[in-house]
């Protein structure tokens, strides 16, 4: 993580094997490196509520972005 300036997280679905440690990872990125993680998921309110229940704050430690038809420029990654 040293030297990272951005974190992009793509969530495919909310099973525990996909998001079980998500809050801890986002918290680590924010508290240690002051990086606001960008979370891509098609159900914004659902993932936002989940992360807030873990004590994280939107627009501080994370931002939730709609995953439909997005391109993550730094990775040249198209999300359709």
Secondary structure, 3 states (H helix, E strand, C coil): CCCCCCCEEECCCCCHHHHCCHHHHHHHHHHHHCCCEEEECCCHHHHHHHHHHCCCCECCCEEEECCCCEEEHHHCEEEC
